[in-house]
Amino acid sequence: MVVHRGEVWWADLGEPDGSEPGFRRPVLIVQNDAFNRSRLRTVLAVVLTTNLRIVDAPGNVLIPAKAAGLTKDSVANVTQVITVDREFLTELAGHVRGQLLKDVDNGLRLVLGL
């Protein structure tokens, strides 16, 4: 399965462990498409959450439902960058493009110190 940077997928993350994200939730693919086209079975993604209270945390980005193919507004939580096996990506929800994706990139730069 080929995924593309900026796509929002529903992912089955299983039972959470500690503060790690879990359950079925949307994730935003942030990995470069050159790697997405490779034989790697995993992709890098940012967890989306409907907990809008964290939108003001440094680097986080509000993702309007309509922009991502979701039913609720969400927040791209840039402190939760995860590696997901492609087999756990279950359904394509939509795409994040343009300035919203650039804002997520900037949030990742901030949190990763790049």
VMD Tcl script that builds the backbone (N, CA, C; Angstrom):
set m [mol new atoms 342]
animate dup $m
set s [atomselect $m all]
$s set {name element resname resid chain x y z} {
  {N N MET 1 A 0.844 -1.176 0.000}
  {CA C MET 1 A 0.000 0.000 0.000}
  {C C MET 1 A 0.892 1.243 0.000}
  {N N VAL 2 A 0.603 2.168 -0.897}
  {CA C VAL 2 A 1.341 3.423 -0.943}
  {C C VAL 2 A 0.508 4.497 -0.255}
  {N N VAL 3 A 1.134 5.187 0.673}
  {CA C VAL 3 A 0.494 6.328 1.323}
  {C C VAL 3 A 1.237 7.576 0.876}
  {N N HIS 4 A 0.624 8.721 1.088}
  {CA C HIS 4 A 1.233 9.977 0.662}
  {C C HIS 4 A 1.263 10.973 1.814}
  {N N ARG 5 A 2.318 11.754 1.808}
  {CA C ARG 5 A 2.461 12.817 2.798}
  {C C ARG 5 A 1.228 13.714 2.740}
  {N N GLY 6 A 0.687 14.041 3.901}
  {CA C GLY 6 A -0.484 14.904 3.977}
  {C C GLY 6 A -1.794 14.143 4.060}
  {N N GLU 7 A -1.763 12.830 3.839}
  {CA C GLU 7 A -2.997 12.053 3.956}
  {C C GLU 7 A -3.353 11.836 5.423}
  {N N VAL 8 A -4.652 11.796 5.674}
  {CA C VAL 8 A -5.164 11.458 7.002}
  {C C VAL 8 A -5.753 10.058 6.909}
  {N N TRP 9 A -5.253 9.171 7.745}
  {CA C TRP 9 A -5.699 7.779 7.779}
  {C C TRP 9 A -6.241 7.448 9.156}
  {N N TRP 10 A -7.218 6.558 9.185}
  {CA C TRP 10 A -7.628 5.944 10.444}
  {C C TRP 10 A -6.636 4.830 10.710}
  {N N ALA 11 A -6.104 4.801 11.931}
  {CA C ALA 11 A -5.112 3.796 12.308}
  {C C ALA 11 A -5.578 3.054 13.550}
  {N N ASP 12 A -5.353 1.766 13.552}
  {CA C ASP 12 A -5.655 0.947 14.724}
  {C C ASP 12 A -4.372 0.828 15.534}
  {N N LEU 13 A -4.277 1.615 16.601}
  {CA C LEU 13 A -3.050 1.670 17.389}
  {C C LEU 13 A -3.062 0.727 18.587}
  {N N GLY 14 A -4.142 -0.019 18.753}
  {CA C GLY 14 A -4.197 -0.979 19.854}
  {C C GLY 14 A -4.364 -0.303 21.203}
  {N N GLU 15 A -4.126 -1.070 22.248}
  {CA C GLU 15 A -4.247 -0.555 23.614}
  {C C GLU 15 A -3.107 0.418 23.900}
  {N N PRO 16 A -3.415 1.577 24.484}
  {CA C PRO 16 A -2.349 2.531 24.799}
  {C C PRO 16 A -1.488 2.022 25.953}
  {N N ASP 17 A -0.236 2.426 25.936}
  {CA C ASP 17 A 0.694 2.089 27.000}
  {C C ASP 17 A 1.221 3.391 27.576}
  {N N GLY 18 A 0.903 3.673 28.828}
  {CA C GLY 18 A 1.329 4.930 29.438}
  {C C GLY 18 A 0.689 6.107 28.724}
  {N N SER 19 A 1.512 7.052 28.298}
  {CA C SER 19 A 1.013 8.252 27.615}
  {C C SER 19 A 0.971 8.105 26.103}
  {N N GLU 20 A 1.272 6.911 25.606}
  {CA C GLU 20 A 1.254 6.700 24.161}
  {C C GLU 20 A -0.176 6.708 23.640}
  {N N PRO 21 A -0.357 7.162 22.391}
  {CA C PRO 21 A -1.702 7.131 21.808}
  {C C PRO 21 A -2.136 5.697 21.540}
  {N N GLY 22 A -3.424 5.489 21.547}
  {CA C GLY 22 A -3.933 4.151 21.291}
  {C C GLY 22 A -5.306 4.183 20.665}
  {N N PHE 23 A -5.867 3.009 20.525}
  {CA C PHE 23 A -7.194 2.796 19.974}
  {C C PHE 23 A -7.237 3.172 18.492}
  {N N ARG 24 A -8.423 3.292 17.959}
  {CA C ARG 24 A -8.600 3.675 16.551}
  {C C ARG 24 A -8.686 5.192 16.501}
  {N N ARG 25 A -7.801 5.792 15.758}
  {CA C ARG 25 A -7.770 7.255 15.693}
  {C C ARG 25 A -7.154 7.716 14.379}
  {N N PRO 26 A -7.432 8.952 14.010}
  {CA C PRO 26 A -6.821 9.473 12.784}
  {C C PRO 26 A -5.372 9.886 13.023}
  {N N VAL 27 A -4.567 9.677 11.985}
  {CA C VAL 27 A -3.175 10.113 11.999}
  {C C VAL 27 A -2.892 10.829 10.682}
  {N N LEU 28 A -1.976 11.773 10.737}
  {CA C LEU 28 A -1.560 12.538 9.562}
  {C C LEU 28 A -0.182 12.043 9.131}
  {N N ILE 29 A -0.078 11.574 7.897}
  {CA C ILE 29 A 1.203 11.082 7.381}
  {C C ILE 29 A 2.123 12.279 7.136}
  {N N VAL 30 A 3.303 12.265 7.783}
  {CA C VAL 30 A 4.255 13.368 7.631}
  {C C VAL 30 A 5.561 12.909 6.984}
  {N N GLN 31 A 5.683 11.635 6.726}
  {CA C GLN 31 A 6.897 11.083 6.124}
  {C C GLN 31 A 7.012 11.507 4.658}
  {N N ASN 32 A 8.238 11.743 4.220}
  {CA C ASN 32 A 8.538 12.121 2.843}
  {C C ASN 32 A 8.051 11.040 1.879}
  {N N ASP 33 A 7.477 11.459 0.756}
  {CA C ASP 33 A 6.923 10.498 -0.201}
  {C C ASP 33 A 7.969 9.558 -0.798}
  {N N ALA 34 A 9.233 9.969 -0.847}
  {CA C ALA 34 A 10.271 9.053 -1.333}
  {C C ALA 34 A 10.343 7.822 -0.430}
  {N N PHE 35 A 10.206 8.016 0.860}
  {CA C PHE 35 A 10.189 6.888 1.797}
  {C C PHE 35 A 8.855 6.154 1.735}
  {N N ASN 36 A 7.776 6.908 1.502}
  {CA C ASN 36 A 6.454 6.274 1.410}
  {C C ASN 36 A 6.371 5.307 0.232}
  {N N ARG 37 A 7.132 5.590 -0.840}
  {CA C ARG 37 A 7.131 4.717 -2.017}
  {C C ARG 37 A 8.109 3.550 -1.878}
  {N N SER 38 A 8.897 3.555 -0.824}
  {CA C SER 38 A 9.917 2.519 -0.645}
  {C C SER 38 A 9.310 1.227 -0.097}
  {N N ARG 39 A 10.167 0.275 0.157}
  {CA C ARG 39 A 9.721 -1.011 0.701}
  {C C ARG 39 A 9.535 -0.981 2.215}
  {N N LEU 40 A 9.814 0.147 2.829}
  {CA C LEU 40 A 9.617 0.242 4.275}
  {C C LEU 40 A 8.166 -0.076 4.612}
  {N N ARG 41 A 7.960 -0.875 5.631}
  {CA C ARG 41 A 6.595 -1.242 6.037}
  {C C ARG 41 A 5.988 -0.208 6.985}
  {N N THR 42 A 6.808 0.719 7.461}
  {CA C THR 42 A 6.320 1.692 8.432}
  {C C THR 42 A 6.312 3.096 7.846}
  {N N VAL 43 A 5.501 3.950 8.464}
  {CA C VAL 43 A 5.438 5.362 8.083}
  {C C VAL 43 A 5.453 6.208 9.348}
  {N N LEU 44 A 5.924 7.433 9.208}
  {CA C LEU 44 A 5.882 8.391 10.309}
  {C C LEU 44 A 4.609 9.209 10.200}
  {N N ALA 45 A 3.947 9.376 11.330}
  {CA C ALA 45 A 2.679 10.100 11.347}
  {C C ALA 45 A 2.572 10.923 12.623}
  {N N VAL 46 A 1.733 11.936 12.565}
  {CA C VAL 46 A 1.383 12.744 13.733}
  {C C VAL 46 A -0.033 12.361 14.139}
  {N N VAL 47 A -0.213 12.153 15.421}
  {CA C VAL 47 A -1.518 11.778 15.955}
  {C C VAL 47 A -2.455 12.982 15.929}
  {N N LEU 48 A -3.700 12.743 15.517}
  {CA C LEU 48 A -4.744 13.763 15.590}
  {C C LEU 48 A -5.647 13.436 16.773}
  {N N THR 49 A -6.095 14.475 17.447}
  {CA C THR 49 A -6.974 14.307 18.596}
  {C C THR 49 A -8.106 15.318 18.532}
  {N N THR 50 A -9.248 14.957 19.080}
  {CA C THR 50 A -10.367 15.906 19.157}
  {C C THR 50 A -10.311 16.719 20.438}
  {N N ASN 51 A -9.266 16.553 21.226}
  {CA C ASN 51 A -9.082 17.332 22.452}
  {C C ASN 51 A -8.595 18.731 22.067}
  {N N LEU 52 A -9.533 19.622 21.816}
  {CA C LEU 52 A -9.198 20.966 21.330}
  {C C LEU 52 A -8.518 21.824 22.387}
  {N N ARG 53 A -8.501 21.368 23.638}
  {CA C ARG 53 A -7.844 22.144 24.700}
  {C C ARG 53 A -6.339 22.226 24.489}
  {N N ILE 54 A -5.769 21.321 23.691}
  {CA C ILE 54 A -4.311 21.348 23.505}
  {C C ILE 54 A -3.888 22.124 22.258}
  {N N VAL 55 A -4.836 22.772 21.607}
  {CA C VAL 55 A -4.510 23.483 20.364}
  {C C VAL 55 A -3.495 24.604 20.592}
  {N N ASP 56 A -3.486 25.188 21.785}
  {CA C ASP 56 A -2.582 26.303 22.048}
  {C C ASP 56 A -1.193 25.871 22.501}
  {N N ALA 57 A -0.965 24.578 22.640}
  {CA C ALA 57 A 0.381 24.109 22.983}
  {C C ALA 57 A 1.321 24.449 21.823}
  {N N PRO 58 A 2.545 24.851 22.126}
  {CA C PRO 58 A 3.469 25.259 21.067}
  {C C PRO 58 A 3.602 24.205 19.968}
  {N N GLY 59 A 3.389 24.648 18.730}
  {CA C GLY 59 A 3.553 23.789 17.568}
  {C C GLY 59 A 2.313 23.051 17.115}
  {N N ASN 60 A 1.337 22.869 18.005}
  {CA C ASN 60 A 0.124 22.147 17.618}
  {C C ASN 60 A -0.686 22.951 16.615}
  {N N VAL 61 A -1.456 22.253 15.783}
  {CA C VAL 61 A -2.188 22.898 14.693}
  {C C VAL 61 A -3.631 22.413 14.685}
  {N N LEU 62 A -4.567 23.359 14.622}
  {CA C LEU 62 A -5.988 23.022 14.485}
  {C C LEU 62 A -6.235 22.539 13.058}
  {N N ILE 63 A -6.837 21.367 12.948}
  {CA C ILE 63 A -7.168 20.788 11.644}
  {C C ILE 63 A -8.691 20.748 11.535}
  {N N PRO 64 A -9.286 21.664 10.751}
  {CA C PRO 64 A -10.744 21.648 10.603}
  {C C PRO 64 A -11.225 20.323 10.011}
  {N N ALA 65 A -12.348 19.849 10.512}
  {CA C ALA 65 A -12.889 18.554 10.078}
  {C C ALA 65 A -12.997 18.473 8.561}
  {N N LYS 66 A -13.537 19.514 7.966}
  {CA C LYS 66 A -13.762 19.505 6.519}
  {C C LYS 66 A -12.444 19.387 5.745}
  {N N ALA 67 A -11.386 19.985 6.273}
  {CA C ALA 67 A -10.090 19.961 5.588}
  {C C ALA 67 A -9.447 18.577 5.614}
  {N N ALA 68 A -9.850 17.736 6.578}
  {CA C ALA 68 A -9.188 16.442 6.748}
  {C C ALA 68 A -10.091 15.254 6.459}
  {N N GLY 69 A -11.336 15.516 6.070}
  {CA C GLY 69 A -12.256 14.413 5.811}
  {C C GLY 69 A -12.760 13.743 7.070}
  {N N LEU 70 A -12.768 14.484 8.168}
  {CA C LEU 70 A -13.214 13.944 9.451}
  {C C LEU 70 A -14.555 14.546 9.843}
  {N N THR 71 A -15.169 14.010 10.879}
  {CA C THR 71 A -16.464 14.525 11.331}
  {C C THR 71 A -16.318 15.579 12.414}
  {N N LYS 72 A -15.137 15.666 13.029}
  {CA C LYS 72 A -14.903 16.642 14.095}
  {C C LYS 72 A -13.586 17.363 13.850}
  {N N ASP 73 A -13.552 18.635 14.264}
  {CA C ASP 73 A -12.287 19.356 14.246}
  {C C ASP 73 A -11.286 18.607 15.120}
  {N N SER 74 A -10.022 18.656 14.716}
  {CA C SER 74 A -8.986 17.928 15.447}
  {C C SER 74 A -7.754 18.803 15.607}
  {N N VAL 75 A -6.840 18.330 16.424}
  {CA C VAL 75 A -5.565 19.002 16.628}
  {C C VAL 75 A -4.457 18.039 16.231}
  {N N ALA 76 A -3.543 18.523 15.395}
  {CA C ALA 76 A -2.332 17.762 15.101}
  {C C ALA 76 A -1.396 17.975 16.280}
  {N N ASN 77 A -1.199 16.922 17.063}
  {CA C ASN 77 A -0.365 16.985 18.260}
  {C C ASN 77 A 1.067 16.638 17.864}
  {N N VAL 78 A 1.865 17.675 17.621}
  {CA C VAL 78 A 3.208 17.456 17.081}
  {C C VAL 78 A 4.165 16.822 18.082}
  {N N THR 79 A 3.771 16.720 19.341}
  {CA C THR 79 A 4.619 16.011 20.303}
  {C C THR 79 A 4.371 14.511 20.253}
  {N N GLN 80 A 3.399 14.077 19.450}
  {CA C GLN 80 A 3.125 12.649 19.307}
  {C C GLN 80 A 3.364 12.213 17.862}
  {N N VAL 81 A 4.639 12.169 17.503}
  {CA C VAL 81 A 5.058 11.622 16.216}
  {C C VAL 81 A 5.244 10.125 16.438}
  {N N ILE 82 A 4.578 9.321 15.629}
  {CA C ILE 82 A 4.625 7.875 15.840}
  {C C ILE 82 A 5.046 7.153 14.563}
  {N N THR 83 A 5.562 5.965 14.745}
  {CA C THR 83 A 5.860 5.061 13.638}
  {C C THR 83 A 4.736 4.042 13.577}
  {N N VAL 84 A 4.104 3.930 12.408}
  {CA C VAL 84 A 2.955 3.036 12.251}
  {C C VAL 84 A 3.243 2.039 11.135}
  {N N ASP 85 A 3.019 0.774 11.411}
  {CA C ASP 85 A 3.090 -0.238 10.361}
  {C C ASP 85 A 1.910 -0.007 9.420}
  {N N ARG 86 A 2.158 -0.045 8.141}
  {CA C ARG 86 A 1.106 0.230 7.159}
  {C C ARG 86 A -0.115 -0.675 7.326}
  {N N GLU 87 A 0.086 -1.883 7.842}
  {CA C GLU 87 A -1.052 -2.792 7.992}
  {C C GLU 87 A -2.069 -2.277 9.007}
  {N N PHE 88 A -1.659 -1.329 9.860}
  {CA C PHE 88 A -2.578 -0.777 10.853}
  {C C PHE 88 A -3.284 0.485 10.361}
  {N N LEU 89 A -2.972 0.917 9.139}
  {CA C LEU 89 A -3.703 2.020 8.511}
  {C C LEU 89 A -4.912 1.398 7.827}
  {N N THR 90 A -6.098 1.703 8.324}
  {CA C THR 90 A -7.277 0.950 7.898}
  {C C THR 90 A -8.168 1.665 6.895}
  {N N GLU 91 A -8.176 2.995 6.917}
  {CA C GLU 91 A -9.105 3.717 6.039}
  {C C GLU 91 A -8.594 5.129 5.779}
  {N N LEU 92 A -8.544 5.511 4.515}
  {CA C LEU 92 A -8.165 6.870 4.147}
  {C C LEU 92 A -9.337 7.796 4.431}
  {N N ALA 93 A -9.081 8.840 5.230}
  {CA C ALA 93 A -10.139 9.792 5.580}
  {C C ALA 93 A -10.110 11.026 4.682}
  {N N GLY 94 A -8.916 11.531 4.394}
  {CA C GLY 94 A -8.815 12.753 3.602}
  {C C GLY 94 A -7.374 13.206 3.487}
  {N N HIS 95 A -7.211 14.499 3.216}
  {CA C HIS 95 A -5.888 15.068 2.985}
  {C C HIS 95 A -5.781 16.418 3.682}
  {N N VAL 96 A -4.593 16.721 4.179}
  {CA C VAL 96 A -4.266 18.050 4.697}
  {C C VAL 96 A -3.275 18.639 3.714}
  {N N ARG 97 A -3.566 19.843 3.227}
  {CA C ARG 97 A -2.735 20.440 2.181}
  {C C ARG 97 A -2.380 21.885 2.518}
  {N N GLY 98 A -1.547 22.445 1.677}
  {CA C GLY 98 A -1.261 23.870 1.700}
  {C C GLY 98 A -0.719 24.364 3.026}
  {N N GLN 99 A -1.261 25.505 3.460}
  {CA C GLN 99 A -0.752 26.165 4.658}
  {C C GLN 99 A -0.908 25.308 5.905}
  {N N LEU 100 A -1.978 24.522 5.984}
  {CA C LEU 100 A -2.146 23.658 7.163}
  {C C LEU 100 A -0.988 22.670 7.285}
  {N N LEU 101 A -0.589 22.063 6.184}
  {CA C LEU 101 A 0.526 21.116 6.222}
  {C C LEU 101 A 1.834 21.845 6.539}
  {N N LYS 102 A 1.998 23.051 6.013}
  {CA C LYS 102 A 3.183 23.852 6.341}
  {C C LYS 102 A 3.211 24.182 7.825}
  {N N ASP 103 A 2.050 24.474 8.398}
  {CA C ASP 103 A 1.980 24.765 9.834}
  {C C ASP 103 A 2.382 23.542 10.660}
  {N N VAL 104 A 1.956 22.361 10.234}
  {CA C VAL 104 A 2.366 21.130 10.923}
  {C C VAL 104 A 3.881 20.954 10.787}
  {N N ASP 105 A 4.422 21.191 9.597}
  {CA C ASP 105 A 5.874 21.107 9.396}
  {C C ASP 105 A 6.604 22.037 10.360}
  {N N ASN 106 A 6.107 23.261 10.488}
  {CA C ASN 106 A 6.738 24.225 11.397}
  {C C ASN 106 A 6.650 23.751 12.842}
  {N N GLY 107 A 5.525 23.158 13.211}
  {CA C GLY 107 A 5.383 22.608 14.555}
  {C C GLY 107 A 6.374 21.482 14.802}
  {N N LEU 108 A 6.574 20.636 13.793}
  {CA C LEU 108 A 7.547 19.547 13.925}
  {C C LEU 108 A 8.965 20.095 14.055}
  {N N ARG 109 A 9.278 21.128 13.287}
  {CA C ARG 109 A 10.602 21.752 13.403}
  {C C ARG 109 A 10.817 22.266 14.822}
  {N N LEU 110 A 9.786 22.879 15.378}
  {CA C LEU 110 A 9.883 23.425 16.728}
  {C C LEU 110 A 10.130 22.314 17.751}
  {N N VAL 111 A 9.305 21.288 17.717}
  {CA C VAL 111 A 9.398 20.239 18.737}
  {C C VAL 111 A 10.657 19.382 18.571}
  {N N LEU 112 A 11.142 19.232 17.339}
  {CA C LEU 112 A 12.331 18.414 17.091}
  {C C LEU 112 A 13.629 19.226 17.095}
  {N N GLY 113 A 13.500 20.543 17.187}
  {CA C GLY 113 A 14.685 21.389 17.220}
  {C C GLY 113 A 15.438 21.423 15.906}
  {N N LEU 114 A 14.711 21.373 14.791}
  {CA C LEU 114 A 15.341 21.372 13.462}
  {C C LEU 114 A 15.415 22.766 12.867}
}
mol reanalyze $m
mol bondsrecalc $m
mol representation Tube
mol addrep $m
